[in-house]
């Protein structure tokens, strides 16, 4: 009889299980995540949270900007788009960051933080483009200089070869 009771009990257990933690008895995963955040354990916190907003914040503070940006985007609200822009800016994805700030500003045109950060990122994008143009120009100038040096070396070699040939012809005639 006891075997049947145990079998019956086991059959009602859920198939998907997770590691048991005593904290599970007293606090929700989001409460546990906030506790981990207060201890600066952001990596563990981002895996513990069930809510996207908290998980995104933990990912951001952990430096996982890619995950943070994706989670913030899922929020589909002003704060989410603003924070998505911040995460994208940290990754150097300035054009995408500006788009995220624009989405936040579409929901609240008076969001001073979004206005400020968008302007800051626009300036960074402009500076980045100028640096790339300067770098491209320097590369082009270096390639031209290298080609001129190569051409000069070829010309010098041809002159030297011609002089050697002339000298050989002169030596031949003197014999």
C-alpha positions in Angstrom: 0.0 0.0 0.0 2.8 2.4 0.9 4.4 1.7 -2.6 1.2 2.8 -4.3 1.0 5.9 -2.2 4.6 6.8 -3.1 4.0 6.1 -6.7 0.9 8.3 -6.7 2.8 11.1 -4.9 5.7 11.0 -7.4 3.3 11.0 -10.4 2.0 14.4 -9.2 5.4 16.0 -9.0 6.1 18.5 -11.8 8.4 17.4 -14.5 10.3 20.7 -14.7 12.2 21.3 -11.5 14.8 23.7 -10.4 17.3 23.6 -7.6 15.7 24.1 -4.2 16.8 27.1 -2.3 15.6 27.9 1.2 15.1 31.5 0.1 12.4 30.2 -2.3 10.2 29.5 0.8 10.3 33.1 2.1 10.8 35.4 -0.9 9.9 35.6 -4.6 12.6 35.5 -7.3 12.3 39.3 -7.8 12.8 39.8 -4.1 15.8 37.6 -4.1 17.1 39.5 -7.2 16.8 42.8 -5.4 18.7 41.3 -2.5 21.5 40.2 -4.8 21.5 43.7 -6.4 22.0 45.3 -3.0 25.0 43.1 -2.5 26.4 44.1 -6.0 25.9 40.5 -7.3 24.5 41.7 -10.6 25.4 38.6 -12.6 23.4 36.4 -10.3 20.6 39.0 -10.0 20.0 39.2 -13.7 19.5 35.4 -13.8 17.2 35.5 -10.7 14.7 38.2 -11.7 11.5 37.2 -13.5 10.6 40.8 -14.4 12.2 42.3 -17.5 12.7 45.7 -15.9 14.7 44.4 -13.0 16.6 41.8 -15.1 17.5 44.6 -17.5 18.8 46.8 -14.7 20.9 43.9 -13.3 22.3 43.1 -16.8 23.1 46.8 -17.3 24.9 47.1 -14.0 26.8 43.8 -14.7 28.0 45.4 -18.0 26.0 43.0 -20.2 24.7 45.9 -22.3 23.6 43.6 -25.2 21.2 41.7 -22.9 20.2 44.9 -21.1 19.3 46.6 -24.4 17.1 43.7 -25.5 15.3 43.5 -22.1 14.7 47.3 -22.0 13.3 47.2 -25.5 10.7 44.6 -24.4 9.3 47.1 -21.9 7.9 49.2 -24.7 7.7 52.3 -22.5 9.5 55.6 -22.1 11.9 54.5 -19.4 12.7 51.3 -21.3 13.5 53.1 -24.5 15.6 55.6 -22.6 17.6 52.9 -20.8 17.9 50.9 -24.1 19.5 54.0 -25.6 22.0 54.2 -22.7 22.9 50.5 -23.1 23.3 50.9 -26.9 25.5 54.0 -26.4 27.8 52.0 -24.0 28.3 49.5 -26.9 29.1 52.3 -29.3 26.0 51.7 -31.3 25.3 55.4 -31.5 22.7 55.5 -34.4 20.6 52.8 -32.7 20.9 54.6 -29.4 19.6 57.8 -31.0 16.6 55.9 -32.4 15.9 54.5 -28.9 16.1 58.0 -27.4 13.7 59.2 -30.1 11.2 56.5 -29.1 11.4 57.7 -25.5 10.9 61.3 -26.6 8.0 60.4 -28.8 6.3 59.2 -25.6 7.4 62.2 -23.6 9.0 65.1 -25.5 9.9 66.8 -22.2 12.2 64.0 -21.0 15.2 66.1 -20.2 17.5 63.1 -19.6 16.6 61.7 -23.0 17.1 65.0 -24.7 20.5 65.5 -23.1 21.7 62.0 -23.8 20.5 62.1 -27.4 22.5 65.3 -28.0 25.5 63.8 -26.3 25.3 60.6 -28.4 24.8 62.7 -31.6 28.0 64.6 -30.8 29.8 61.3 -30.2 28.5 60.0 -33.5 29.7 63.1 -35.3 33.1 62.9 -33.7 33.3 59.2 -34.5 32.5 59.9 -38.2 35.0 62.7 -38.3 37.7 60.4 -36.8 36.8 57.7 -39.3 37.1 60.1 -42.2 40.4 61.4 -40.9 41.6 57.8 -40.5 40.4 56.9 -44.0 42.3 60.0 -45.4 45.4 59.1 -43.4 45.2 55.5 -44.8 44.8 56.9 -48.3 47.7 59.3 -47.8 49.9 56.5 -46.5 48.9 54.3 -49.5 49.9 57.1 -51.9 53.1 57.6 -50.1 53.9 53.9 -50.1 53.1 53.8 -53.8 55.3 56.8 -54.5 58.2 55.2 -52.6 57.7 51.9 -54.5 57.6 53.8 -57.8 60.8 55.7 -56.8 62.5 52.4 -55.8 61.6 50.8 -59.1 62.8 53.9 -61.0 66.1 53.9 -59.0 66.5 50.2 -59.7 65.9 50.7 -63.4 68.4 53.5 -63.5 70.9 51.4 -61.6 70.3 48.5 -64.0 70.7 50.8 -67.0 74.0 52.2 -65.6 75.3 48.6 -65.0 74.3 47.7 -68.6 75.9 50.8 -70.0 79.0 50.1 -68.0 79.1 46.5 -69.3 78.7 47.7 -72.9 81.5 50.3 -72.3 83.7 47.6 -70.8 82.9 45.3 -73.8 83.9 48.0 -76.3 87.1 48.7 -74.4 88.2 45.1 -74.7 
